[in-house]
Amino acid sequence: MKAMEQKGLQFHQGRFEAKPFVKDGIDLPLPFFKTDLGVLFEGDCLKILPTLQDECVNTVFADPPFNLNKKYGKKFDDNRPESEYLNWCYQWIDECIRVIIPGGSFFLYNLPKWNIMLGAYMMNAGLDFRHSIAVDIKSTLPIPRRLYPSHYSLLYFTKGKSRTFRKIRTPIETCRHCNGEIRDYGGHRDAMNPNGVNLRDVWTDIPPVRHWKFKSKNRKANALSTKILDRVVEISTLEGDVVLDPFGGSGTTFAVCENKKRRWLGIELDFAEEIVSRLQDWNVHHHKNEDFVEG
């Protein structure tokens, strides 16, 4: 296999090794789990991220706790004053920016409230804004004296000019009752690409993660649909590239990377053991995805 054209990293057949990613003279904690493609560390991302070399990963996907006073594990406080939460985010964002290669990508998934401020911080830090993606959600409750909340925010930045951007096409929408096409495309249907339409920045086709077959039974917080990570990985990486997720959660990112032959670095504070169990048993069920990836 060809070597990756980036600083200090070589991609060879065989079990993944974390050592090339670690700063010289630094003793990284022993990996909690390893596969042929990735490695998972158990611990605080603010202690592990600083040990990684500069410019060593292609894409970062971060889905941090939302500071909603949810019960995660015993090691994390999800109910902090606003300024403390934001300052905590700024710290790990700085580290993630540092480890991304020139032209690499940074995806940040959070509530719109937080991503407004975090996105501004990322632009001030020198990242190039590409998209604010609205991910439609189907099962929230109304909030008195407010509009009905119906989306999460997925910010997409790159570190300079994008190194990898792969176009995704989605199937032409049809009515679930009559199976007829919903749009007429201005009378230009015959000129449409047979592989579908360009992926939009409003994702209304992400299935909710309700059934237990898609979730971790020992981690009560919500899990992400694999369809979100499918798109993040396919848009911004090629086979053999490296994806970093500093908040491993239920392990969805790592399962998608394994499925798509991407290398991965993962960090998880409370549920590393649960991630290992799900990956070893191949117990992360993947949502149906009919996207077509060009190139």
C-alpha positions as CSV (number, residue, x, y, z in Angstrom):
1,M,0.0,0.0,0.0
2,K,1.2,3.5,-0.7
3,A,2.3,5.7,2.1
4,M,0.2,8.6,3.2
5,E,1.5,11.9,1.9
6,Q,1.6,13.6,5.2
7,K,4.0,14.3,8.0
8,G,5.5,11.3,9.7
9,L,2.8,8.8,8.9
10,Q,3.1,5.5,7.0
11,F,0.1,3.3,6.2
12,H,1.0,-0.4,6.2
13,Q,-1.0,-3.6,6.2
14,G,-1.5,-4.9,9.8
15,R,-2.5,-3.9,13.3
16,F,-2.8,-0.2,13.9
17,E,0.0,1.4,15.9
18,A,-0.5,4.7,17.8
19,K,3.2,5.5,18.3
20,P,3.8,7.4,15.1
21,F,1.0,9.8,16.2
22,V,2.6,10.6,19.5
23,K,5.1,13.5,20.2
24,D,8.7,12.4,20.7
25,G,9.5,11.8,24.4
26,I,5.9,11.5,25.4
27,D,4.5,8.4,27.1
28,L,1.0,8.0,25.9
29,P,-1.3,5.9,28.1
30,L,-1.6,2.3,27.0
31,P,-4.4,1.9,24.4
32,F,-7.6,0.5,25.9
33,F,-8.4,-1.3,22.7
34,K,-6.8,-1.8,19.2
35,T,-7.9,-3.1,15.9
36,D,-6.2,-3.3,12.5
37,L,-7.5,0.2,11.7
38,G,-7.7,2.1,15.0
39,V,-7.0,2.6,18.6
40,L,-9.1,3.7,21.5
41,F,-7.8,5.5,24.6
42,E,-9.7,5.8,27.9
43,G,-9.3,9.1,29.6
44,D,-9.8,12.9,29.4
45,C,-9.4,14.2,25.9
46,L,-7.7,17.3,27.4
47,K,-4.9,15.1,28.7
48,I,-4.6,12.8,25.7
49,L,-4.9,15.3,22.8
50,P,-1.8,17.3,23.8
51,T,0.3,14.2,23.5
52,L,-0.5,13.8,19.7
53,Q,1.8,15.2,17.1
54,D,1.0,18.3,15.1
55,E,-0.8,17.7,11.8
56,C,-1.4,14.0,12.1
57,V,-5.1,13.4,11.3
58,N,-7.2,14.0,8.2
59,T,-10.5,14.6,9.8
60,V,-11.9,15.4,13.3
61,F,-15.4,14.6,14.2
62,A,-16.5,15.9,17.6
63,D,-19.8,15.3,19.3
64,P,-19.2,16.6,22.8
65,P,-21.7,16.6,25.7
66,F,-24.3,19.4,25.2
67,N,-24.2,20.8,28.8
68,L,-27.9,19.8,29.3
69,N,-27.4,18.1,32.7
70,K,-27.6,14.7,31.2
71,K,-26.3,11.7,33.1
72,Y,-23.3,10.3,31.3
73,G,-20.8,8.4,33.4
74,K,-19.4,9.3,36.8
75,K,-16.4,11.2,35.5
76,F,-18.1,14.0,33.6
77,D,-20.2,17.0,34.8
78,D,-22.7,18.0,32.1
79,N,-24.1,20.9,34.1
80,R,-21.5,23.7,34.0
81,P,-21.8,27.5,34.0
82,E,-22.0,28.7,30.4
83,S,-18.6,30.4,30.4
84,E,-17.0,27.3,31.9
85,Y,-18.5,25.0,29.3
86,L,-17.4,27.3,26.4
87,N,-13.9,27.6,27.8
88,W,-13.7,23.9,28.1
89,C,-14.8,23.5,24.5
90,Y,-12.2,26.2,23.3
91,Q,-9.4,24.1,24.9
92,W,-10.2,20.9,23.1
93,I,-11.0,22.7,19.8
94,D,-7.5,24.3,19.9
95,E,-6.0,20.9,20.3
96,C,-8.1,19.4,17.5
97,I,-7.1,22.2,15.1
98,R,-3.5,21.6,15.9
99,V,-3.5,17.9,15.0
100,I,-5.4,18.3,11.7
101,I,-3.3,18.3,8.6
102,P,-3.3,21.3,6.2
103,G,-6.4,20.9,4.1
104,G,-8.0,18.5,6.7
105,S,-11.6,18.8,8.0
106,F,-13.2,19.5,11.3
107,F,-16.9,18.6,11.9
108,L,-18.5,19.8,15.1
109,Y,-21.9,18.4,16.2
110,N,-23.8,20.3,18.9
111,L,-26.9,22.4,19.7
112,P,-27.3,25.5,17.5
113,K,-27.0,27.6,20.7
114,W,-23.5,26.4,21.3
115,N,-22.4,26.1,17.7
116,I,-23.0,29.8,17.1
117,M,-20.3,30.7,19.6
118,L,-18.0,27.7,18.9
119,G,-18.2,28.3,15.1
120,A,-17.2,32.0,15.6
121,Y,-14.3,30.8,17.7
122,M,-13.2,28.3,15.0
123,M,-13.3,31.0,12.4
124,N,-11.2,33.4,14.6
125,A,-8.8,30.5,15.0
126,G,-8.1,30.5,11.3
127,L,-10.3,27.7,10.0
128,D,-12.2,28.1,6.7
129,F,-15.9,27.8,7.1
130,R,-17.6,25.5,4.6
131,H,-21.1,24.6,5.8
132,S,-23.6,24.9,8.6
133,I,-25.5,21.7,8.2
134,A,-29.0,21.4,9.8
135,V,-29.7,17.8,10.9
136,D,-33.4,17.3,11.2
137,I,-34.6,15.6,14.4
138,K,-38.0,13.9,14.8
139,S,-38.6,13.5,18.5
140,T,-38.1,16.7,20.5
141,L,-40.6,18.3,22.8
142,P,-42.0,21.8,22.4
143,I,-40.5,24.5,24.6
144,P,-42.9,27.1,26.0
145,R,-42.7,30.6,24.3
146,R,-40.2,29.3,21.7
147,L,-40.3,27.9,18.2
148,Y,-40.4,24.2,18.0
149,P,-36.8,22.9,18.0
150,S,-36.3,20.5,15.2
151,H,-32.6,20.3,14.2
152,Y,-29.1,19.9,15.5
153,S,-26.2,21.8,14.1
154,L,-23.2,20.1,12.3
155,L,-20.5,22.7,11.4
156,Y,-18.0,21.8,8.7
157,F,-14.6,23.6,8.6
158,T,-11.3,22.9,6.8
159,K,-7.8,23.9,7.8
160,G,-7.1,26.0,4.7
161,K,-8.1,24.8,1.2
162,S,-9.9,21.5,1.3
163,R,-7.5,18.6,0.6
164,T,-10.4,16.0,0.1
165,F,-14.0,16.8,-0.8
166,R,-16.0,14.0,-2.4
167,K,-19.4,14.8,-3.8
168,I,-22.3,12.9,-2.4
169,R,-25.6,12.4,-4.3
170,T,-28.8,11.4,-2.6
171,P,-31.8,9.5,-4.2
172,I,-34.5,11.6,-5.8
173,E,-37.2,12.0,-3.2
174,T,-40.4,10.0,-3.7
175,C,-43.8,10.0,-1.8
176,R,-43.9,7.1,0.7
177,H,-47.6,6.6,-0.2
178,C,-47.7,6.7,-4.0
179,N,-44.0,6.3,-4.8
180,G,-44.2,9.3,-7.1
181,E,-41.5,11.9,-7.3
182,I,-42.1,14.8,-5.0
183,R,-40.5,17.5,-7.1
184,D,-40.7,18.4,-10.8
185,Y,-37.2,20.0,-11.0
186,G,-38.5,22.9,-13.1
187,G,-39.3,20.6,-16.1
188,H,-35.6,19.5,-16.3
189,R,-36.1,16.0,-14.9
190,D,-34.6,14.3,-18.0
191,A,-31.4,16.2,-17.5
192,M,-31.0,15.1,-13.9
193,N,-28.0,12.9,-12.9
194,P,-29.1,9.3,-12.7
195,N,-27.2,8.8,-9.5
196,G,-29.3,11.4,-7.7
197,V,-29.2,15.0,-6.5
198,N,-26.4,16.9,-4.8
199,L,-26.4,16.5,-1.0
200,R,-27.9,19.6,0.6
201,D,-26.9,21.3,3.8
202,V,-30.3,20.4,5.4
203,W,-30.4,16.7,6.2
204,T,-34.0,15.6,6.6
205,D,-33.3,11.9,5.9
206,I,-31.4,11.0,9.1
207,P,-33.3,8.2,11.0
208,P,-33.8,8.6,14.7
209,V,-31.8,6.3,16.9
210,R,-34.7,4.8,19.0
211,H,-34.5,1.0,18.7
212,W,-32.0,-0.7,21.1
213,K,-30.3,-2.5,18.3
214,F,-28.8,0.9,17.3
215,K,-27.9,1.9,20.9
216,S,-25.7,0.9,23.7
217,K,-27.7,-0.6,26.5
218,N,-25.2,0.4,29.2
219,R,-25.0,4.0,28.0
220,K,-28.3,5.8,28.3
221,A,-27.3,8.9,26.4
222,N,-28.5,9.1,22.8
223,A,-26.3,7.6,20.0
224,L,-25.8,9.1,16.5
225,S,-27.1,7.5,13.4
226,T,-24.4,5.8,11.4
227,K,-25.7,7.8,8.4
228,I,-24.3,11.0,9.7
229,L,-20.9,9.5,10.1
230,D,-21.1,7.8,6.7
231,R,-21.4,11.3,5.2
232,V,-18.7,12.9,7.3
233,V,-16.2,10.1,6.5
234,E,-17.1,9.9,2.8
235,I,-17.1,13.7,2.2
236,S,-13.7,14.3,3.8
237,T,-11.5,11.2,3.6
238,L,-10.2,8.4,1.4
239,E,-9.4,4.8,2.4
240,G,-6.4,4.8,4.8
241,D,-7.0,8.3,6.0
242,V,-7.2,9.0,9.7
243,V,-10.3,10.1,11.6
244,L,-10.1,11.4,15.2
245,D,-13.1,11.4,17.5
246,P,-12.3,12.8,21.0
247,F,-15.7,11.9,22.4
248,G,-16.1,8.3,21.5
249,G,-19.6,7.9,23.2
250,S,-21.2,4.8,21.9
251,G,-18.5,4.1,19.2
252,T,-20.5,5.0,16.1
253,T,-17.6,6.9,14.5
254,F,-15.2,3.9,15.0
255,A,-17.7,1.4,13.6
256,V,-18.2,3.5,10.5
257,C,-14.4,3.9,10.0
258,E,-14.0,0.1,10.4
259,N,-16.7,-0.4,7.8
260,K,-15.2,2.1,5.3
261,K,-11.5,1.1,5.8
262,R,-10.5,4.4,7.5
263,R,-8.0,4.5,10.3
264,W,-9.1,6.1,13.5
265,L,-8.0,7.5,16.8
266,G,-10.6,7.5,19.6
267,I,-10.8,8.9,23.1
268,E,-13.6,8.1,25.6
269,L,-13.8,9.1,29.3
270,D,-16.6,6.9,30.7
271,F,-17.7,4.3,28.2
272,A,-14.6,2.8,26.7
273,E,-15.5,-0.7,27.8
274,E,-18.9,-0.4,26.2
275,I,-17.4,0.7,22.9
276,V,-15.1,-2.2,22.9
277,S,-18.0,-4.6,23.6
278,R,-20.0,-3.2,20.7
279,L,-17.1,-3.2,18.2
280,Q,-15.9,-6.7,19.2
281,D,-19.4,-8.1,18.8
282,W,-20.1,-6.0,15.7
283,N,-23.1,-4.7,17.6
284,V,-23.4,-1.3,16.0
285,H,-26.2,-1.6,13.6
286,H,-25.9,0.6,10.5
287,H,-28.9,2.5,9.2
288,K,-29.8,2.0,5.5
289,N,-27.9,4.5,3.3
290,E,-28.5,4.9,-0.4
291,D,-26.1,7.8,-0.9
292,F,-23.9,7.7,-4.1
293,V,-20.3,8.9,-3.6
294,E,-18.5,10.2,-6.6
295,G,-14.8,9.7,-7.0
